[in-house]
Amino acid sequence: MSNATEQQEREFLAEVKEKLTLAIKRIDDAVRQFSDELREKKQYIHEHQSGMDEADMVAADQSINRMAFTGGAAVARKHKLLKLGQSPYFGRIDFINRDNERSIVYIGIYAFADQGQRTNLIYDWRAPISSMFYDFELGEASYPTPSGIVHGNIALKRQYKIRDGHLEFMIENDVNIHDDVLQKELANSSDDKMKNIVATIQRDQNAVIRNETASVMVIQGVAGSGKTSIALHRIAFLLYRFRDTIAAKDILIISPNKVFADYISNVLPELGEEHIPEMGMDELARDLLEKKYKFQTFFEQVSTLLDGKDLAFIERIRFKSSADFLSKLNQYLLYIENNYFRVSQLQVGQTLVPASFIREKFMAYHRAPILKRFPLVVKDVQSYVSLKTGQKLSGQQKTKIWEAIPRMFTFNNVLDLYTDFYRWLGKPELFKIDHRLIVEYADVFALIYFRIRLEGLTTYNHVKHLLVDEMQDYTPVHYAVLSRLFLCRKTILGDVSQTVNPYSASSAEMIEGVFPQADVIRLYRSYRSTLEITAFAQRIIPNPNIIPMERHGQEPTVTRYNNSNQELEAINQLITTFQESQNRSLGIICKTTRQAADTYDALKAPGVHLLTSESADFEEGVIVTTAHLAKGLEFDEVIVPFASADTYRTEADKQMLYIACTRAMHLLRVTYSGELTEFLSA
Ligand SMILES: Nc1ncnc2c1ncn2[C@@H]1O[C@H](COP(=O)(O)OP(=O)(O)OP(=O)(O)O)[C@@H](O)[C@H]1O
C-alpha cells in the first residue's frame, strides 16, 4: 500500500475519532440537561403535589418516565460510541453502482453518522450494503435491499485492525481475502469469554447469519466450525433486521449448562445488543413438570453411563432416544382415545343419558387434550339432563355427573398413563422409577410430552426466536416437546460427533425428520485448532469431510508415566510452564467428575479452578473439569490426563476423548500411565 494511501487512511481515522469525541460530548451535554430537567420536574411535582389532581399526576409521571427513557437511551448510545472509539471499523469497500456512483463504505460493529453532513461515516456490519464485504471480492457484486437487488462493482476492499484507537495494521484485499486477518485472529489467545467474529465472518457463515426466511434452521458443523459464534451473530442480525418486531427479551437460548451460558454471555452485548434470556434444558423440564416429579438430570445420566456398564439402563436410553419411541407414544395416545373411554349409559334422577351421547361428545372435543375433555363433557351431560327434565339440576345430581364421567376413563393421571404405556407396549421393564420416585432422564421429556398431549400446557408464546445449542444431545421426544411449546422460528445447532451420550445422539437428519420444513446447513471448515491438533483428534473419530485451517503449531504429545503420581507431578510442571507463557487458558480435561475432583485435590496449585456441574462462571487461568462440561468451551492449551486403556474403553469414553482433544486451540498434551487407550494407539 502506498504511503499516500496509508496517510489518507490515518487522516480518516483521526477525523472519525474526532467526530466520535464530539458526538460523545453532545450526548454528555444532553444527558446533563435531561437530568437537570428531570430534577426540576420532580421538584416541581413535589412542591405542587397538593394542587394536582389524578390526571395531572399521571401526566407528570408519564413525562418523567419518558425523560428517563430518553436519558437511558442516550447513555446506551454513549456506551456504543465509546466502544467505537476503541475500534471504529474493521473493513471498507468502495462500491460503484450501475449509475457510476461511488459509495465508500466503512464497516464497524455499529453505525455512526456525521450529523453535520448527514452522511454515514460507518455502516453497521448488519446493514444490507455491508453484506458485500463478506460475500464478494473485487469486481462484480450485489446486495439485497427491501426494494430489490442492487448491482455494481467493488473497486476497492480493505481490512483494518484498530485497537485502543490505534491502527495496528491494514490490508488491501486485491487477491486473496480475509485469510491473513483470520489467521491473526485465530492465533490470539483465548480468555474466559467467547469473542465476536464480525471482522472475519466467512462467506458460508454469513449466509447462515443473514438468512431471513428459514422457519427452522439446523446447523450441523464440525468441532470448531463456529456454530455457536454464528448462531449468536445470527441473533444479533435478526435483532437488527427485525428491530421493530423482535427485541432481545423475545429470544430464548436453551443452553446445556450455566458455565456455557456464562461463556457465551459476552458476544451479544459486545455487538451492542442486550442480554438474551437463557435457560437450561433441565430448567425447562423443571418448569414444565411443575415440581410434580423429581428427576435425574442429563448430567447425572451421563455420569452414570461413564461410571459403569448397566446394559439395561443403556437399553432404556437407546429405545427412548429413537424416532420409533415417539411414534409409539403417539400410537398409544390414539389408542387410549379410542379405547380407554369406556362409556355406559348414565342415570341422573329419572333421566337416562345414552352412552352414545357421551361418547359422541368426548370425540367431538378432539382438539382438547384428553384429560381436559371431561369437564366439557360433564357440562354437555348436565345440559342434556336439564333439557330433558325442563328443570335445573340439584347439587347431588351435579356431583354425580362430575364423578361419573372421569371415572369412565381408565386412568386419570399422567404418570399412571405413562406406566400403562409400557404395559401396552408389552415392555414394562423399560420404565424404571426408583423408590424415591425419581424419574430417569430418558423419561423426563416423554412425561412432559404426555402432559402436553393429555393435559395441555401453555406455550411460550412470547418467545419469537428459539436457539438450541448442542442439538445432538436431544432426542426426537425433546424436539416434539419443543415444537409444541415454541411455535416461533428456531435455530438449532450441534455436532453429532460431539455427543456425550452415544446411545441418545441425534443427527441433523433425525432432527429434519421432526422439522421437515427445516433448512439444514453443514459446516466443514474448522477454525479453532491448529492443523496438528485437528489431525490428532481425527485419529479418535475420523471425519473425511473436515477442512482444517492452515494454521500450524506444535505437534500434540502423548507421554507415558510410570504411575499416576508421576503423571500428576508432570502436570504440575506443565501448569508452571503455562503460567510463565503468553497463553491465558489451560484446560485439564478428565473423563469423570471423580477424576476431575481427585486431580484438583492432588494439584491444589494457586490459580487452579475446579469446574463442576454446579459452577456458574467460566474463569480464566487453569481449569480442571470433565469433557462433558468442557463441551462448547475452548482453551489455549489442553491437557488430557489418564488416557489409559482403563479409562477410555467404551464408545461413550471415546466420544469424551474426542471432545476433550477438540477443545485445544494451540497446544494439546495427552498423558497416561499403564497402557495407552486403544483410541490413540493406532
Ligand atoms: N469466521 C471466524 N473468524 C474468526 N474466528 C472464528 C470464525 N469462525 C469461528 N471462529 C473461532 O473458532 C472457534 C470455534 O468457534 P465456536 O465455538 O463458535 O465453534 P463451534 O462449532 O460451536 O465449536 P464446538 O462445537 O467444537 O464447540 C472460536 O474461537 C471462534 O472465535
The ligand as a Gaussian input file, in Angstrom:
#p B3LYP/6-31G(d) Opt

LIG

0 1
 N      -15.075000     -16.506000      10.933000
 C      -14.358000     -16.624000      12.025000
 N      -13.428000     -15.708000      12.327000
 C      -12.690000     -15.812000      13.450000
 N      -12.801000     -16.790000      14.323000
 C      -13.724000     -17.721000      14.078000
 C      -14.547000     -17.693000      12.927000
 N      -15.373000     -18.758000      12.978000
 C      -15.070000     -19.407000      14.112000
 N      -14.081000     -18.800000      14.776000
 C      -13.470000     -19.195000      16.037000
 O      -13.414000     -20.594000      16.105000
 C      -13.616000     -21.026000      17.446000
 C      -14.734000     -22.029000      17.494000
 O      -15.972000     -21.362000      17.352000
 P      -17.293000     -21.899000      18.050000
 O      -17.001000     -22.226000      19.480000
 O      -18.375000     -20.979000      17.702000
 O      -17.444000     -23.240000      17.243000
 P      -18.412000     -24.463000      17.442000
 O      -18.654000     -25.004000      16.099000
 O      -19.567000     -24.070000      18.270000
 O      -17.455000     -25.427000      18.247000
 P      -17.681000     -26.763000      19.089000
 O      -18.844000     -27.478000      18.527000
 O      -16.416000     -27.530000      18.884000
 O      -17.830000     -26.331000      20.499000
 C      -13.862000     -19.772000      18.266000
 O      -12.658000     -19.376000      18.847000
 C      -14.306000     -18.763000      17.233000
 O      -13.997000     -17.447000      17.629000

